[in-house]
Amino acid sequence: MELLKIIFLTVLMFFVIVAVHEWGHFYFAKRAGILVREFAIGFGPKLFAYKRGETQFTFRLLPFGGYARMAGDDPELIEISNGQTIALRLEEDKVRKIYLDRLDSRKNVIRGEVLQIDLVDDLSVLLDVDGESVRYSVHPQAMLVVKGKETQIAPRDRQYGSKTVGQRALSIFAGPLMNFILAFVLFALYTLMAGIPLDKPSHLQVGDVVKGMPAAEAGVLEGDIIEKINGKPVGTDANKMIESIQASKDKPMVWTLKRGEQEVDITVTPRAADNEQVGKVGSSIITFFPMRSASVGESVTRAGTDMVDTTKLIFQGFKQLINKFSMDDLGGPVRTFEVTGQIAKQGIVQLTRWTAILSLYLGIFNLLPIPALDGSRLIFLGIEALRRKPVDPNHEGLVHFIGFAMLFLLMIAVTYNDILRLFG
């Protein structure tokens, strides 16, 4: 049952982060009058889909991302050419459905050969019906029907490219913006749930304990309070205790620990690891600060501080990755799921903070000037604003395609590396 709970919380976290991001794209695209064909959470095979209004909402197997597919943003896949035989269904003298196959089985339709058709600007079709040329007006929300699937037409004023640079930029930037807002809200919520630490620490406490290392072998448990080392009080200086452990390589140390209401003595012998010359016990030492309740105002203030501090750490990570690139420093979906599962075991409070960090990271990462990401698309819009004319869509599309292919290959390599590390 506990495993199912962790899996559920992990999937829910990814769902919330991705859904908020894509909802930003979706909402501001709709506000601009753009036809959003699909709002998808996840990639890969379709698990569930339903249609509301003009948009199909889809849930897919792999919850690693999503997309809001806008009309005109991708090439329209259905084309009708002159000389093609089609069938029209009219409502109130307007074409509402255009059938491209199984024409003989369609009832209450007009069949004929296309002489001229414009579903973008003029919204009309000129049809040869039994030797007579007849022009029909097409409804701006008419459907193309082929192989049992309906696709709504996209007049020019409903396409992404027809909107102003500002409207398009807002619909792109809104995704990362929603991630920033979500991160701020979650940081504030975390402070309300966890509280604010007091200025003075009260004790040292054992954090994570690594299996196979001296602390775990001796029986030290996460959460134990460290009171004495070799009979001497340790105080609240974690660095001093770490230095003491490092200097005690291969020398037994007697730890006096408070575990609940009991006091226990455990002998721990630090040893070197990974060709290092200092002793290690395989556990983290945490300086514990008592907590007090936070007011709403304090939670908002600390959320802002957490946003700034976490942003600095994220960019420091980018800098270190550029200066010294290593595949082992990259984590893909597998590692992210692994870490999220570990944090979910600590409870909803820590998972809330982790979700805030990931949401902030996703927003920042998407704004990087990497082809196929939101940041790259905003750069092309900026170039268009300066030139006062759009960049050739074919050139821009090629850049995004190459960028997406490179990111996809990198994701495969990182995921493969994560799996080897996990099973190794």
HUJO-V695433 format. One record per residue. N is the residue number from 1. SS is DSSP state (a for helix, b for strand, c for the rest). NEAR is the number of other ideal C-beta (glycine too) atoms within 12 Angstrom. Layout:
<<N SS NEAR> <N SS NEAR>>
This chain:
<<1 c 7> <2 a 12> <3 a 12> <4 a 12> <5 a 17> <6 a 25> <7 a 19> <8 a 19> <9 a 29> <10 a 31> <11 a 29> <12 a 22> <13 a 36> <14 a 34> <15 a 25> <16 a 31> <17 a 42> <18 a 40> <19 a 34> <20 a 36> <21 a 43> <22 a 43> <23 a 32> <24 a 35> <25 a 42> <26 a 38> <27 a 24> <28 a 30> <29 a 39> <30 a 29> <31 a 18> <32 c 31> <33 c 26> <34 c 37> <35 c 37> <36 b 39> <37 b 36> <38 b 33> <39 b 36> <40 b 35> <41 b 35> <42 b 29> <43 b 24> <44 b 17> <45 b 13> <46 b 18> <47 b 18> <48 b 15> <49 b 19> <50 b 14> <51 b 19> <52 b 14> <53 c 15> <54 c 28> <55 b 28> <56 b 26> <57 b 28> <58 b 29> <59 b 26> <60 b 26> <61 b 17> <62 b 25> <63 b 29> <64 b 29> <65 b 32> <66 b 34> <67 b 31> <68 b 39> <69 b 31> <70 b 36> <71 b 37> <72 c 30> <73 c 31> <74 b 22> <75 c 17> <76 c 26> <77 c 15> <78 c 26> <79 c 19> <80 c 35> <81 c 14> <82 c 17> <83 c 14> <84 c 25> <85 b 26> <86 b 40> <87 b 33> <88 b 40> <89 b 27> <90 b 22> <91 b 18> <92 c 9> <93 c 14> <94 b 20> <95 b 38> <96 b 27> <97 b 30> <98 b 42> <99 b 34> <100 c 29> <101 c 20> <102 c 17> <103 a 22> <104 a 11> <105 a 13> <106 c 20> <107 c 13> <108 c 14> <109 c 27> <110 b 29> <111 b 26> <112 b 30> <113 b 27> <114 b 30> <115 b 25> <116 b 23> <117 b 34> <118 b 22> <119 c 35> <120 c 23> <121 c 17> <122 c 17> <123 c 25> <124 b 27> <125 b 36> <126 b 25> <127 b 34> <128 b 23> <129 b 22> <130 c 11> <131 c 10> <132 b 13> <133 b 16> <134 b 24> <135 b 24> <136 b 35> <137 b 23> <138 b 37> <139 b 25> <140 b 27> <141 b 24> <142 b 33> <143 b 28> <144 b 33> <145 b 29> <146 b 22> <147 c 13> <148 c 13> <149 b 18> <150 b 23> <151 b 30> <152 b 33> <153 c 38> <154 c 37> <155 c 26> <156 a 23> <157 a 22> <158 a 32> <159 c 32> <160 a 38> <161 a 32> <162 a 24> <163 c 31> <164 c 19> <165 a 28> <166 a 18> <167 a 25> <168 a 34> <169 a 30> <170 a 27> <171 a 39> <172 a 39> <173 a 31> <174 a 34> <175 a 43> <176 a 36> <177 a 31> <178 a 35> <179 a 38> <180 a 33> <181 a 25> <182 a 35> <183 a 39> <184 a 32> <185 a 27> <186 a 37> <187 a 38> <188 a 30> <189 a 26> <190 a 32> <191 a 34> <192 a 25> <193 a 22> <194 a 29> <195 c 19> <196 b 24> <197 b 20> <198 b 16> <199 b 11> <200 b 12> <201 b 21> <202 b 20> <203 b 27> <204 b 36> <205 b 31> <206 b 36> <207 b 25> <208 b 23> <209 b 28> <210 c 19> <211 c 13> <212 c 15> <213 c 25> <214 a 32> <215 a 35> <216 a 22> <217 a 20> <218 a 28> <219 c 21> <220 c 38> <221 c 24> <222 c 25> <223 c 22> <224 c 34> <225 b 32> <226 b 47> <227 b 29> <228 b 24> <229 b 33> <230 c 21> <231 c 12> <232 b 16> <233 b 17> <234 c 34> <235 c 21> <236 c 25> <237 c 18> <238 a 25> <239 a 15> <240 a 20> <241 a 35> <242 a 26> <243 a 17> <244 a 29> <245 a 39> <246 a 24> <247 c 18> <248 c 27> <249 c 21> <250 c 19> <251 c 21> <252 b 21> <253 b 34> <254 b 22> <255 b 40> <256 b 26> <257 b 34> <258 b 25> <259 b 22> <260 c 11> <261 c 7> <262 b 14> <263 b 16> <264 b 23> <265 b 24> <266 b 32> <267 b 23> <268 b 38> <269 b 25> <270 c 35> <271 b 27> <272 c 20> <273 c 19> <274 c 10> <275 c 7> <276 c 12> <277 c 14> <278 c 21> <279 c 27> <280 b 30> <281 c 43> <282 c 29> <283 b 37> <284 b 25> <285 b 37> <286 b 25> <287 b 27> <288 b 24> <289 b 20> <290 b 17> <291 b 18> <292 b 14> <293 c 16> <294 c 24> <295 c 15> <296 a 14> <297 a 14> <298 a 22> <299 a 27> <300 a 20> <301 a 19> <302 a 29> <303 a 33> <304 a 21> <305 a 19> <306 a 32> <307 a 33> <308 a 19> <309 a 18> <310 a 31> <311 a 26> <312 a 16> <313 a 18> <314 a 26> <315 a 20> <316 a 14> <317 a 21> <318 a 22> <319 a 14> <320 a 15> <321 a 19> <322 a 13> <323 a 11> <324 c 12> <325 c 13> <326 c 13> <327 a 20> <328 a 17> <329 a 19> <330 c 24> <331 c 26> <332 c 29> <333 a 31> <334 a 26> <335 a 25> <336 a 31> <337 a 28> <338 a 22> <339 a 25> <340 a 32> <341 a 27> <342 a 20> <343 a 27> <344 a 31> <345 c 22> <346 c 22> <347 c 19> <348 a 23> <349 a 21> <350 a 23> <351 a 33> <352 a 34> <353 a 32> <354 a 34> <355 a 36> <356 a 41> <357 a 35> <358 a 37> <359 a 41> <360 a 40> <361 a 31> <362 a 38> <363 a 36> <364 a 30> <365 a 30> <366 a 37> <367 c 30> <368 c 26> <369 c 19> <370 c 24> <371 c 25> <372 c 29> <373 c 30> <374 a 39> <375 a 26> <376 a 30> <377 a 37> <378 a 29> <379 a 26> <380 a 33> <381 a 29> <382 a 21> <383 a 22> <384 a 24> <385 a 18> <386 a 13> <387 a 13> <388 c 9> <389 c 11> <390 c 25> <391 c 25> <392 c 14> <393 a 21> <394 a 12> <395 a 15> <396 a 24> <397 a 23> <398 a 17> <399 a 25> <400 a 27> <401 a 20> <402 a 18> <403 a 26> <404 a 23> <405 a 16> <406 a 19> <407 a 25> <408 a 20> <409 a 14> <410 a 21> <411 a 26> <412 a 18> <413 a 18> <414 a 26> <415 a 26> <416 a 20> <417 a 24> <418 a 25> <419 a 18> <420 a 16> <421 a 19> <422 a 18> <423 a 10> <424 c 8>>
